């Protein structure tokens, strides 16, 4: 019965789009100029990965406040990548 209440994060539209964003970031990163690769590469990689992680973690949280907190972090990371 508990399993029926559990929602899979992989079915969230936001998570699917975040995975597409992550894929796009990984394709674009090698195209950065060498002078930009160290700082921008790491920052974009971390931010894009964080979006996916925070969405999946947010869905697993028990309280609405915890969920909202993780989803807000994911939104902020999206803004950073944008």
C-alpha positions in Angstrom: 0.0 0.0 0.0 2.8 2.4 0.8 4.4 1.7 -2.6 1.2 3.0 -4.3 1.7 6.4 -2.7 5.3 6.7 -3.8 5.7 8.7 -7.0 8.7 8.1 -9.3 10.7 11.2 -9.9 11.5 9.9 -13.4 7.9 10.6 -14.4 8.0 14.3 -13.4 7.9 16.5 -16.5 10.4 18.9 -14.7 12.8 16.0 -14.1 12.6 14.9 -17.8 13.3 18.4 -19.0 16.1 18.8 -16.4 17.7 15.6 -17.9 17.5 17.1 -21.3 19.1 20.3 -20.0 21.9 18.2 -18.4 22.4 16.4 -21.7 22.6 19.7 -23.6 25.0 21.2 -21.1 27.4 18.2 -21.5 27.2 18.6 -25.3 28.0 22.4 -25.1 30.7 22.3 -22.5 33.4 21.0 -24.9 32.7 23.9 -27.2 33.7 26.5 -24.6 36.9 28.4 -25.3 39.9 26.9 -23.4 40.2 30.1 -21.3 36.6 29.6 -20.0 36.6 25.8 -19.5 37.9 25.6 -16.0 35.5 27.9 -14.2 32.5 27.8 -16.4 32.8 24.1 -17.1 32.7 23.2 -13.5 30.0 25.7 -12.5 27.6 24.7 -15.4 28.2 21.0 -14.7 27.5 21.3 -11.0 24.4 23.5 -11.5 22.9 21.3 -14.2 23.5 18.2 -12.1 22.0 19.9 -9.1 18.8 20.6 -10.9 18.2 16.9 -11.5 19.3 15.9 -8.0 17.2 18.4 -6.2 14.1 17.5 -8.2 14.4 13.8 -7.4 15.3 14.5 -3.8 12.4 17.0 -3.4 9.9 14.4 -4.5 11.2 12.0 -1.8 10.8 14.5 1.0 8.0 13.9 3.5 6.8 17.4 4.3 5.5 20.0 1.9 8.1 22.5 3.3 11.0 20.2 2.5 9.6 19.5 -1.0 9.2 23.2 -1.7 12.7 23.9 -0.4 14.3 21.4 -2.8 12.2 22.5 -5.7 13.2 26.1 -5.1 16.8 25.2 -5.1 16.3 23.3 -8.4 14.7 26.4 -9.9 17.6 28.6 -8.7 20.1 26.2 -10.3 18.1 26.4 -13.6 18.5 30.2 -13.5 22.2 29.8 -12.9 22.5 27.5 -16.0 20.4 29.8 -18.1 
